[in-house]
């Protein structure tokens, strides 16, 4: 699947589904809560920004969090990594341009490290912490920073996740 011409933003966190309908009325924004995949929404949108809550890395984030919290069965993280890589290669999943993470300070510690350690460590400007209000998200959309894209191909950083230890991610 070719990269969309719109800037794709995933709003992640509690309350995203309630915030998205309020963003849909903004100029140049197409926003919607979606259940599984946002590919149809992204493909059909003719707006500068397509904003949704279907995180293509959600299963991987859960597997990584469970791995470091000791709640995963052996091999779960590795399977999630390979499934994610396969979905990215086939075009079934597409990394967004940005993640807007709602109230990251309220997240459990390991999940917070996923967003602000692992993902922000891979591409710092692509993860934007934000208050969980429509106004705050609209403000974040108006000032998204530019910066390097996600490493491509993603194989190295995704396969390195078992070594991306919470509290140490991003440290020299």
C-alpha positions as CSV (number, residue, x, y, z in Angstrom):
1,X,0.0,0.0,0.0
2,X,1.5,3.4,-1.0
3,X,1.9,6.1,1.7
4,X,-1.2,8.2,1.9
5,X,-1.1,11.8,0.9
6,X,-2.7,12.8,4.3
7,X,-0.8,13.0,7.5
8,X,-2.0,10.0,9.5
9,X,-2.3,10.5,13.3
10,X,-3.3,7.8,15.8
11,X,-4.8,9.1,19.0
12,X,-4.0,6.5,21.7
13,X,-5.3,6.2,25.2
14,X,-8.4,6.2,27.3
15,X,-11.0,8.6,25.9
16,X,-9.8,8.6,22.3
17,X,-13.1,7.3,20.9
18,X,-14.9,10.1,22.6
19,X,-12.5,12.8,21.4
20,X,-12.3,11.8,17.8
21,X,-15.9,12.8,16.7
22,X,-15.2,16.3,18.1
23,X,-12.1,16.6,15.8
24,X,-14.0,15.6,12.7
25,X,-15.5,19.1,12.3
26,X,-12.1,20.8,12.1
27,X,-10.9,22.2,8.8
28,X,-8.7,19.7,6.9
29,X,-9.3,17.0,9.5
30,X,-11.1,13.6,8.9
31,X,-11.4,11.9,12.3
32,X,-13.2,8.7,13.3
33,X,-13.0,5.9,15.8
34,X,-12.4,2.6,14.0
35,X,-12.6,-0.9,15.4
36,X,-9.8,-2.8,13.6
37,X,-8.1,-1.3,10.7
38,X,-8.0,2.3,9.5
39,X,-7.0,1.5,5.9
40,X,-10.4,2.3,4.4
41,X,-10.7,5.6,6.3
42,X,-7.1,6.6,5.3
43,X,-7.7,5.5,1.6
44,X,-11.0,7.4,1.3
45,X,-10.0,10.6,3.1
46,X,-9.2,13.8,1.2
47,X,-8.1,15.8,4.2
48,X,-4.7,17.1,5.3
49,X,-5.0,15.0,8.5
50,X,-6.6,11.6,9.0
51,X,-7.0,11.0,12.7
52,X,-8.1,7.7,14.2
53,X,-7.6,5.3,17.1
54,X,-6.7,2.0,15.3
55,X,-3.1,1.6,16.5
56,X,-1.3,-0.9,14.2
57,X,1.2,-1.6,17.0
58,X,-1.5,-2.3,19.7
59,X,-0.9,-6.0,19.9
60,X,2.8,-5.6,19.9
61,X,2.6,-3.0,22.7
62,X,0.5,-5.4,24.8
63,X,3.0,-8.2,24.1
64,X,6.0,-6.0,25.0
65,X,4.2,-4.7,28.2
66,X,3.2,-8.2,29.2
67,X,6.7,-9.5,28.5
68,X,8.3,-7.0,30.9
69,X,5.5,-7.3,33.5
70,X,6.0,-11.1,33.6
71,X,2.4,-11.7,32.3
72,X,3.2,-13.2,28.9
73,X,3.8,-16.8,28.0
74,X,7.2,-17.5,26.4
75,X,7.4,-16.5,22.7
76,X,4.4,-14.2,22.8
77,X,6.5,-11.1,22.1
78,X,8.5,-12.7,19.4
79,X,5.3,-13.9,17.6
80,X,3.8,-10.4,17.9
81,X,7.0,-8.9,16.4
82,X,6.9,-11.2,13.4
83,X,3.2,-10.7,12.9
84,X,3.7,-6.9,13.0
85,X,6.5,-7.1,10.5
86,X,4.4,-9.3,8.2
87,X,1.5,-6.9,8.4
88,X,3.8,-3.9,7.7
89,X,5.4,-5.6,4.7
90,X,2.2,-6.7,3.2
91,X,0.5,-3.3,3.6
92,X,-2.1,-4.7,5.9
93,X,-0.8,-2.3,8.6
94,X,0.7,1.2,8.1
95,X,2.7,3.1,10.7
96,X,1.1,6.5,11.3
97,X,2.9,9.7,10.9
98,X,2.3,10.5,14.5
99,X,1.0,9.1,17.7
100,X,-0.8,11.5,20.0
101,X,-0.7,9.8,23.4
102,X,-3.5,10.9,25.8
103,X,-2.4,11.5,29.4
104,X,0.7,9.3,29.4
105,X,1.4,10.2,33.0
106,X,-1.7,8.3,34.1
107,X,-0.6,5.1,32.3
108,X,0.8,2.1,34.1
109,X,4.7,2.4,34.2
110,X,5.5,-0.3,31.6
111,X,2.9,1.1,29.2
112,X,4.2,4.6,29.7
113,X,7.7,3.3,28.8
114,X,6.3,1.8,25.6
115,X,5.1,5.2,24.4
116,X,7.7,7.6,25.9
117,X,10.7,5.2,25.9
118,X,10.4,2.6,23.1
119,X,8.5,4.5,20.4
120,X,9.8,7.9,21.3
121,X,13.3,6.5,21.4
122,X,12.9,5.1,17.8
123,X,11.5,8.4,16.4
124,X,11.2,11.1,19.1
125,X,9.2,13.6,17.1
126,X,6.6,11.0,16.1
127,X,5.2,10.5,19.7
128,X,3.3,13.5,21.1
129,X,2.1,13.5,24.7
130,X,-1.2,15.3,25.1
131,X,-4.0,16.0,27.6
132,X,-7.1,13.9,27.0
133,X,-9.4,16.7,25.7
134,X,-10.5,17.5,22.2
135,X,-9.1,21.0,22.5
136,X,-5.7,19.7,23.5
137,X,-5.6,17.2,20.7
138,X,-6.7,19.9,18.2
139,X,-3.8,22.1,19.5
140,X,-1.4,19.2,19.2
141,X,-2.5,18.7,15.6
142,X,-1.8,22.3,14.8
143,X,1.8,22.1,15.9
144,X,3.0,18.6,15.1
145,X,6.9,18.7,14.9
146,X,8.8,17.6,11.9
147,X,11.5,15.0,12.3
148,X,12.8,11.7,11.1
149,X,10.5,9.0,10.0
150,X,10.3,5.6,11.6
151,X,13.4,3.5,10.7
152,X,12.8,1.6,7.5
153,X,12.9,-1.3,7.3
154,X,11.6,-1.7,10.9
155,X,13.1,-5.2,11.3
156,X,16.0,-4.2,13.5
157,X,14.1,-2.0,16.1
158,X,11.1,-4.4,16.2
159,X,13.3,-7.5,16.7
160,X,15.2,-5.6,19.3
161,X,12.2,-5.1,21.5
162,X,13.0,-8.0,23.9
163,X,16.2,-6.0,24.8
164,X,14.3,-2.7,25.1
165,X,14.1,-2.7,28.9
166,X,11.7,-0.3,30.6
167,X,13.5,2.5,32.6
168,X,16.6,2.0,30.4
169,X,15.1,2.6,26.9
170,X,16.7,5.7,25.3
171,X,19.6,5.9,27.8
172,X,23.2,5.9,26.4
